[in-house]
């Protein structure tokens, strides 16, 4: 959506966000248009897109008044306007508000009983939690769930019971790091499948849900910025620089820029090593052995570092582009 020619000029997303929030709170005409009307300083694009997603996914049809009233009630918060206090000013206001709208509408539909936010568990939307248990506990669980003849069973025993290093396992099986990672993923997927379909009710004990989410909402360039979000993590460099394509020259320039950004963020040597190794596709188990940590720690750390980088790049893009 194009910004009006006569719209105020702002030097940062925080300034524009403050302008919108103050007017929503104190200007009845602006507030009414924001929640129910059309134009740049309204929820029109967000409303249309989320309503379309809900209709296609669940068959529920929002009208403009109902959608606006759901968001109005949430933001008004009995006169406190408290939800607006969570806007940090790092990203464009409407990018942030798109997420607020998405989660508010999801909660509303869940309350009405039109959707169930919690998804059925599958191997792809869960993760193995064996590392949180003792070797003896892991032994009992693996023996119960996995068949004796499974190669996957022996791999899980080597990792979680015998606690063998990844290099030792790869050497014994004459495989490289990529083959090891694939073998481990296949073994854990099989383990999760059997846990989920087991007659024993111990799935909450050995697996956990990944980030929940029922449907994906992507709003491209509705407010002059690429806004997308879903239940899975995204590649921040790809998201920010996607318009430039993926040619080798561009990829080389982006990687060099990425290294410069990490220097600016002043990460520790360990954080830098973990991020760059995982970024380049080195299996988490190999990185974990190199830094003397668990595979879960490496994956969690990489996820958090990526989130920090994402916020930095969004702010950098707003400031410089």
Sine and cosine of phi, psi and omega as CSV:
sin_phi,cos_phi,sin_psi,cos_psi,sin_omega,cos_omega
0.00,0.00,0.73,-0.68,-0.07,-1.00
-0.99,0.15,0.70,-0.71,0.03,-1.00
-0.96,0.29,0.68,-0.73,0.01,-1.00
-0.85,0.52,0.52,-0.85,-0.02,-1.00
-0.88,0.47,-0.59,0.81,-0.05,-1.00
-1.00,0.01,0.20,0.98,-0.01,-1.00
-0.93,0.36,0.53,-0.85,0.03,-1.00
-0.86,0.51,0.47,-0.88,0.03,-1.00
-1.00,-0.09,0.67,-0.74,-0.02,-1.00
-0.77,-0.64,0.52,-0.85,-0.02,-1.00
-1.00,-0.07,-0.17,0.99,-0.04,-1.00
-0.36,-0.93,0.32,-0.95,0.07,-1.00
-0.89,0.46,-0.51,0.86,0.00,-1.00
-0.89,0.45,-0.64,0.77,0.01,-1.00
-0.90,0.44,-0.72,0.70,-0.01,-1.00
-0.92,0.40,-0.66,0.75,0.03,-1.00
-0.86,0.51,-0.68,0.73,0.03,-1.00
-0.89,0.47,-0.65,0.76,0.02,-1.00
-0.87,0.49,-0.73,0.68,-0.02,-1.00
-0.91,0.41,-0.73,0.69,-0.05,-1.00
-0.89,0.47,-0.71,0.70,0.00,-1.00
-0.89,0.46,-0.62,0.78,0.01,-1.00
-0.95,0.30,-0.60,0.80,0.06,-1.00
-0.89,0.46,-0.64,0.77,-0.03,-1.00
-0.95,0.31,-0.63,0.78,-0.24,-0.97
-0.90,-0.43,-0.18,0.98,-0.06,-1.00
-0.89,-0.46,0.98,-0.19,-0.08,-1.00
-0.83,0.55,-0.64,0.77,-0.02,-1.00
-0.91,0.40,-0.71,0.71,0.03,-1.00
-0.89,0.46,-0.69,0.72,-0.03,-1.00
-0.88,0.47,-0.71,0.71,-0.02,-1.00
-0.89,0.46,-0.67,0.74,0.02,-1.00
-0.93,0.36,-0.59,0.81,-0.01,-1.00
-0.87,0.49,-0.73,0.69,-0.08,-1.00
-1.00,0.08,-0.50,0.87,-0.14,-0.99
-0.84,-0.54,-0.25,0.97,-0.15,-0.99
-1.00,-0.09,-0.41,-0.91,-0.03,-1.00
-0.76,-0.64,0.16,-0.99,0.03,-1.00
0.96,-0.27,0.07,-1.00,-0.12,-0.99
-0.88,0.48,-0.74,0.67,-0.01,-1.00
-1.00,0.01,0.82,0.58,0.08,-1.00
-0.57,-0.82,0.13,-0.99,0.04,-1.00
-1.00,0.04,0.22,0.98,-0.16,-0.99
-0.78,0.63,-0.80,0.60,-0.06,-1.00
-0.91,0.41,-0.67,0.74,0.03,-1.00
-0.89,0.45,-0.73,0.69,-0.01,-1.00
-0.86,0.51,-0.75,0.67,-0.04,-1.00
-0.89,0.46,-0.67,0.74,-0.09,-1.00
-0.96,0.28,-0.73,0.68,-0.01,-1.00
-0.91,0.42,-0.64,0.77,0.02,-1.00
-0.87,0.48,-0.62,0.78,0.03,-1.00
-0.91,0.41,-0.68,0.74,0.02,-1.00
-0.88,0.47,-0.68,0.73,0.00,-1.00
-0.91,0.42,-0.67,0.74,-0.01,-1.00
-0.90,0.45,-0.69,0.72,-0.02,-1.00
-0.95,0.33,-0.59,0.81,-0.07,-1.00
-0.99,0.15,-0.60,0.80,-0.16,-0.99
-0.81,-0.59,-0.16,0.99,0.00,-1.00
0.98,0.21,0.15,0.99,0.01,-1.00
-1.00,-0.04,0.77,-0.64,-0.06,-1.00
-0.96,-0.28,0.89,-0.45,0.10,-0.99
-1.00,0.08,0.66,-0.75,0.28,-0.96
-0.99,-0.12,0.23,-0.97,-0.11,-0.99
-0.87,0.48,-0.61,0.79,-0.04,-1.00
-0.93,0.36,-0.71,0.70,0.00,-1.00
-0.89,0.46,-0.73,0.69,-0.02,-1.00
-0.87,0.49,-0.74,0.67,0.00,-1.00
-0.89,0.46,-0.62,0.78,-0.03,-1.00
-0.93,0.38,-0.60,0.80,0.04,-1.00
-0.88,0.48,-0.71,0.70,0.00,-1.00
-0.96,0.29,-0.59,0.81,0.03,-1.00
-0.87,0.49,-0.76,0.66,-0.02,-1.00
-0.88,0.48,-0.65,0.76,0.01,-1.00
-0.90,0.44,-0.73,0.68,-0.06,-1.00
-0.95,0.30,-0.59,0.81,-0.01,-1.00
-0.90,0.44,-0.64,0.77,0.09,-1.00
0.73,0.68,0.80,0.59,0.02,-1.00
0.84,0.55,0.63,0.78,0.10,-0.99
1.00,0.00,-0.06,1.00,-0.04,-1.00
-1.00,0.02,-0.39,0.92,-0.11,-0.99
0.79,0.61,0.53,0.85,-0.09,-1.00
-0.85,0.52,-0.64,0.77,-0.02,-1.00
-0.82,0.57,-0.49,0.87,0.01,-1.00
-0.93,0.37,-0.34,0.94,0.02,-1.00
-0.92,0.39,-0.31,0.95,-0.04,-1.00
-1.00,0.09,-0.09,1.00,0.05,-1.00
-0.96,0.27,0.87,-0.49,-0.10,-1.00
-1.00,-0.03,-0.19,0.98,0.04,-1.00
0.99,0.12,0.09,1.00,-0.02,-1.00
-0.98,0.18,-0.70,0.72,0.00,-1.00
-0.97,-0.25,0.23,-0.97,0.07,-1.00
-0.83,0.56,0.58,-0.82,-0.09,-1.00
-0.83,0.56,-0.71,0.70,-0.08,-1.00
-0.95,0.30,-0.39,0.92,0.14,-0.99
-0.91,0.41,-0.71,0.70,0.04,-1.00
-0.90,0.44,-0.70,0.71,-0.07,-1.00
-0.93,0.36,-0.45,0.89,0.08,-1.00
-0.86,0.51,-0.65,0.76,0.02,-1.00
-0.93,0.36,-0.65,0.76,0.06,-1.00
-0.85,0.53,-0.72,0.69,-0.02,-1.00
-0.89,0.45,-0.69,0.72,-0.02,-1.00
-0.86,0.51,-0.76,0.65,-0.05,-1.00
-0.94,0.34,-0.58,0.82,0.01,-1.00
-0.92,0.39,-0.70,0.71,0.01,-1.00
-0.91,0.41,-0.64,0.76,0.04,-1.00
-0.87,0.50,-0.71,0.71,0.02,-1.00
-0.90,0.44,-0.63,0.78,0.01,-1.00
-0.89,0.46,-0.72,0.69,0.00,-1.00
-0.93,0.37,-0.56,0.83,0.06,-1.00
-0.91,0.42,-0.67,0.74,0.00,-1.00
-0.90,0.44,-0.59,0.80,0.02,-1.00
-0.97,0.26,-0.27,0.96,-0.01,-1.00
1.00,0.02,0.19,0.98,0.01,-1.00
-0.98,0.19,-0.43,0.90,0.04,-1.00
-0.69,-0.73,0.30,-0.95,0.16,-0.99
-0.87,-0.49,0.89,-0.45,-0.10,-0.99
-0.91,0.41,-0.62,0.79,-0.03,-1.00
-0.97,0.25,0.83,-0.56,-0.04,-1.00
-1.00,0.09,0.36,-0.93,0.15,-0.99
-0.91,0.42,0.65,-0.76,-0.03,-1.00
-0.96,0.28,0.66,-0.75,0.10,-0.99
-0.68,-0.74,0.23,-0.97,0.07,-1.00
-0.86,0.51,-0.46,0.89,-0.08,-1.00
-0.99,0.13,-0.40,0.92,-0.02,-1.00
-0.94,-0.33,0.33,0.94,0.05,-1.00
-0.75,-0.66,0.22,-0.97,0.03,-1.00
-0.70,-0.71,0.47,-0.88,-0.02,-1.00
-0.98,0.19,0.69,-0.72,-0.03,-1.00
-0.89,-0.45,0.40,0.92,-0.04,-1.00
-0.89,0.46,-0.48,0.87,-0.05,-1.00
-0.90,0.43,-0.25,0.97,0.01,-1.00
-1.00,0.08,-0.08,1.00,-0.06,-1.00
-0.92,-0.38,0.30,-0.95,0.00,-1.00
-0.94,0.33,0.36,-0.93,0.06,-1.00
-0.82,0.57,-0.63,0.78,0.00,-1.00
-0.91,0.42,-0.66,0.75,0.04,-1.00
-0.90,0.43,-0.67,0.74,0.04,-1.00
-0.88,0.47,-0.64,0.77,0.02,-1.00
-0.85,0.53,-0.74,0.67,-0.01,-1.00
-0.88,0.47,-0.69,0.72,-0.05,-1.00
-0.92,0.39,-0.74,0.68,-0.03,-1.00
-0.90,0.43,-0.66,0.75,0.03,-1.00
-0.89,0.47,-0.57,0.82,-0.02,-1.00
-0.96,0.27,-0.61,0.79,-0.15,-0.99
-1.00,-0.02,-0.67,0.74,-0.13,-0.99
-1.00,-0.08,0.58,-0.82,0.03,-1.00
-0.96,0.29,0.57,-0.82,-0.05,-1.00
-0.85,0.53,-0.53,0.85,-0.08,-1.00
-1.00,0.09,-0.05,1.00,-0.04,-1.00
-0.95,0.32,0.77,-0.64,0.18,-0.98
-0.90,0.43,-0.54,0.84,0.02,-1.00
-0.88,0.48,-0.61,0.79,0.01,-1.00
-0.87,0.49,-0.71,0.70,-0.03,-1.00
-0.91,0.42,-0.60,0.80,0.02,-1.00
-0.90,0.44,-0.70,0.71,0.02,-1.00
-0.90,0.43,-0.60,0.80,0.06,-1.00
-0.90,0.43,-0.67,0.75,0.01,-1.00
-0.87,0.49,-0.63,0.78,-0.09,-1.00
-0.99,0.15,-0.77,0.63,-0.18,-0.98
-1.00,-0.08,-0.38,0.92,0.00,-1.00
-0.97,-0.22,-0.83,0.56,0.03,-1.00
-0.97,0.24,-0.37,0.93,0.02,-1.00
0.82,0.57,0.72,0.69,0.03,-1.00
-0.97,0.23,0.56,-0.83,0.06,-1.00
-0.91,0.41,0.44,-0.90,-0.01,-1.00
-0.87,0.50,-0.61,0.79,-0.03,-1.00
-0.91,0.42,-0.61,0.79,0.01,-1.00
-0.92,0.40,-0.66,0.75,0.01,-1.00
-0.91,0.41,-0.68,0.74,0.00,-1.00
-0.91,0.42,-0.66,0.75,0.00,-1.00
-0.90,0.43,-0.67,0.74,-0.02,-1.00
-0.92,0.40,-0.52,0.86,-0.03,-1.00
-0.99,-0.16,-0.03,1.00,0.02,-1.00
0.85,0.53,0.75,0.66,0.01,-1.00
-0.80,-0.60,0.34,-0.94,0.04,-1.00
-0.99,-0.10,-0.04,-1.00,-0.11,-0.99
-0.89,0.45,-0.65,0.76,-0.02,-1.00
-0.92,0.38,-0.66,0.75,0.03,-1.00
-0.90,0.43,-0.62,0.78,0.03,-1.00
-0.89,0.45,-0.71,0.70,-0.01,-1.00
-0.88,0.47,-0.67,0.74,0.02,-1.00
-0.91,0.42,-0.68,0.74,0.00,-1.00
-0.89,0.46,-0.65,0.76,0.01,-1.00
-0.92,0.39,-0.69,0.72,0.03,-1.00
-0.87,0.49,-0.67,0.74,0.01,-1.00
-0.90,0.43,-0.66,0.75,-0.01,-1.00
-0.91,0.42,-0.69,0.73,-0.01,-1.00
-0.94,0.35,-0.58,0.82,0.07,-1.00
-0.89,0.45,-0.67,0.74,0.03,-1.00
-0.90,0.43,-0.66,0.75,0.04,-1.00
-0.87,0.50,-0.74,0.68,-0.02,-1.00
-0.90,0.44,-0.66,0.75,0.02,-1.00
-0.86,0.51,-0.70,0.71,-0.03,-1.00
-0.95,0.31,-0.56,0.83,0.07,-1.00
-0.91,0.42,-0.73,0.68,-0.04,-1.00
-0.88,0.48,-0.59,0.81,-0.06,-1.00
-0.99,-0.14,0.17,0.98,-0.01,-1.00
-0.97,0.24,0.45,-0.89,0.07,-1.00
-0.96,0.26,-0.29,0.96,-0.01,-1.00
-1.00,0.06,0.66,-0.75,-0.06,-1.00
-1.00,-0.08,0.91,0.41,0.04,-1.00
-0.82,-0.57,0.37,0.93,-0.04,-1.00
-0.90,0.43,-0.59,0.81,0.03,-1.00
-0.92,0.39,-0.28,0.96,-0.04,-1.00
-0.99,0.11,-0.49,0.87,-0.13,-0.99
-0.84,-0.54,-0.18,0.98,0.11,-0.99
-0.72,-0.70,0.31,-0.95,0.01,-1.00
-0.63,-0.78,0.43,-0.90,0.02,-1.00
-0.96,0.30,0.60,-0.80,0.23,-0.97
-0.96,0.28,-0.05,-1.00,-0.01,-1.00
-0.82,0.57,0.84,-0.55,-0.06,-1.00
-0.97,0.25,0.37,-0.93,0.07,-1.00
0.09,-1.00,0.68,-0.73,-0.07,-1.00
-1.00,-0.05,-0.64,0.77,0.00,-1.00
-0.56,-0.83,0.32,-0.95,-0.05,-1.00
-0.98,-0.20,0.67,-0.75,0.07,-1.00
-0.87,-0.49,0.84,-0.55,0.03,-1.00
-0.79,-0.61,0.84,-0.54,-0.01,-1.00
-0.87,-0.50,0.97,-0.24,-0.12,-0.99
-1.00,-0.08,0.87,-0.49,0.14,-0.99
0.85,0.52,0.48,0.88,0.01,-1.00
-0.96,0.27,-0.41,0.91,0.02,-1.00
-0.77,-0.64,0.55,0.84,0.04,-1.00
0.98,0.21,0.21,0.98,0.04,-1.00
-0.56,-0.83,0.52,-0.85,0.00,-1.00
-0.97,0.23,0.90,-0.44,-0.05,-1.00
-0.87,-0.49,0.89,-0.46,0.06,-1.00
-0.52,-0.86,0.58,-0.82,0.06,-1.00
-0.38,-0.93,0.52,-0.86,0.05,-1.00
-0.39,-0.92,-0.27,-0.96,-0.10,-0.99
-0.99,0.12,-0.13,0.99,-0.03,-1.00
-0.91,-0.41,0.41,-0.91,0.03,-1.00
-0.95,0.31,0.46,-0.89,-0.02,-1.00
-0.87,-0.50,0.27,-0.96,0.06,-1.00
-0.99,0.14,0.93,-0.36,-0.12,-0.99
-0.90,0.43,-0.60,0.80,0.01,-1.00
-0.92,0.39,-0.70,0.71,0.04,-1.00
-0.87,0.49,-0.67,0.75,-0.05,-1.00
-0.91,0.41,-0.67,0.75,-0.05,-1.00
-0.97,0.25,-0.65,0.76,-0.12,-0.99
-0.97,-0.23,0.16,0.99,-0.05,-1.00
-0.80,0.60,-0.60,0.80,-0.01,-1.00
-0.86,0.51,-0.34,0.94,-0.06,-1.00
-1.00,0.04,-0.06,1.00,0.03,-1.00
1.00,0.05,-0.12,-0.99,-0.10,-0.99
-0.76,-0.65,0.57,0.82,0.03,-1.00
-0.93,0.38,0.38,-0.92,-0.01,-1.00
-0.83,0.55,-0.65,0.76,0.00,-1.00
-0.89,0.45,-0.68,0.73,0.01,-1.00
-0.91,0.41,-0.67,0.74,0.00,-1.00
-0.87,0.49,-0.65,0.76,0.02,-1.00
-0.90,0.44,-0.69,0.72,0.01,-1.00
-0.90,0.44,-0.65,0.76,0.00,-1.00
-0.91,0.42,-0.67,0.74,0.00,-1.00
-0.89,0.45,-0.64,0.77,0.04,-1.00
-0.90,0.43,-0.66,0.75,0.05,-1.00
-0.88,0.47,-0.65,0.76,0.00,-1.00
-0.86,0.50,-0.69,0.72,0.02,-1.00
-0.88,0.47,-0.65,0.76,0.03,-1.00
-0.90,0.45,-0.64,0.77,0.01,-1.00
-0.89,0.46,-0.68,0.73,-0.01,-1.00
-0.89,0.46,-0.61,0.79,0.06,-1.00
-0.89,0.46,-0.66,0.75,0.00,-1.00
-0.90,0.43,-0.56,0.83,-0.01,-1.00
-0.97,0.23,-0.22,0.97,0.07,-1.00
0.83,0.55,0.75,0.67,0.07,-1.00
-0.95,0.32,0.39,-0.92,0.07,-1.00
-0.94,0.34,0.25,-0.97,0.02,-1.00
-0.87,0.49,-0.63,0.77,-0.01,-1.00
-0.91,0.41,-0.72,0.69,0.01,-1.00
-0.88,0.47,-0.68,0.73,0.01,-1.00
-0.88,0.48,-0.71,0.70,0.00,-1.00
-0.89,0.47,-0.74,0.67,-0.02,-1.00
-0.87,0.50,-0.73,0.69,-0.05,-1.00
-0.90,0.44,-0.77,0.64,-0.08,-1.00
-0.92,0.40,-0.62,0.78,0.02,-1.00
-0.90,0.43,-0.73,0.69,0.02,-1.00
-0.93,0.36,-0.58,0.82,0.05,-1.00
-0.86,0.51,-0.61,0.80,-0.02,-1.00
-1.00,0.09,0.04,1.00,0.10,-1.00
1.00,-0.05,0.17,0.98,0.05,-1.00
-0.93,0.37,0.77,-0.64,-0.03,-1.00
-0.82,0.57,0.60,-0.80,-0.04,-1.00
-0.86,0.51,-0.59,0.81,-0.02,-1.00
-0.90,0.43,-0.61,0.80,0.01,-1.00
-0.94,0.35,-0.68,0.73,0.03,-1.00
-0.90,0.44,-0.66,0.75,-0.01,-1.00
-0.86,0.51,-0.67,0.74,0.01,-1.00
-0.91,0.40,-0.60,0.80,-0.04,-1.00
-0.91,0.40,-0.56,0.83,-0.04,-1.00
-0.98,-0.21,0.03,1.00,0.03,-1.00
0.95,0.33,0.57,0.82,0.00,-1.00
-0.80,-0.61,0.09,-1.00,0.03,-1.00
-0.99,0.12,0.32,-0.95,0.03,-1.00
-0.90,0.44,-0.62,0.79,0.03,-1.00
-0.89,0.46,-0.63,0.77,0.01,-1.00
-0.89,0.45,-0.69,0.72,-0.01,-1.00
-0.88,0.47,-0.72,0.69,-0.01,-1.00
-0.90,0.44,-0.66,0.75,0.02,-1.00
-0.91,0.41,-0.69,0.72,-0.01,-1.00
-0.90,0.44,-0.68,0.73,0.02,-1.00
-0.88,0.47,-0.66,0.75,0.01,-1.00
-0.88,0.47,-0.67,0.74,-0.02,-1.00
-0.94,0.34,-0.65,0.76,0.03,-1.00
-0.90,0.44,-0.62,0.78,0.02,-1.00
-0.90,0.43,-0.60,0.80,0.03,-1.00
-0.91,0.42,-0.65,0.76,0.05,-1.00
-0.88,0.47,-0.70,0.71,0.00,-1.00
-0.89,0.45,-0.64,0.77,0.02,-1.00
-0.84,0.54,-0.76,0.65,-0.01,-1.00
-0.89,0.45,-0.66,0.75,0.01,-1.00
-0.88,0.47,-0.71,0.70,-0.04,-1.00
-0.92,0.40,-0.62,0.79,0.05,-1.00
-0.88,0.47,-0.69,0.72,0.02,-1.00
-0.91,0.41,-0.67,0.74,0.01,-1.00
-0.88,0.48,-0.67,0.75,-0.02,-1.00
-0.90,0.44,-0.67,0.74,0.01,-1.00
-0.90,0.44,-0.62,0.79,-0.09,-1.00
-0.97,0.23,-0.61,0.79,-0.19,-0.98
-0.95,-0.32,-0.20,0.98,-0.12,-0.99
-0.87,-0.49,0.00,0.00,0.00,0.00
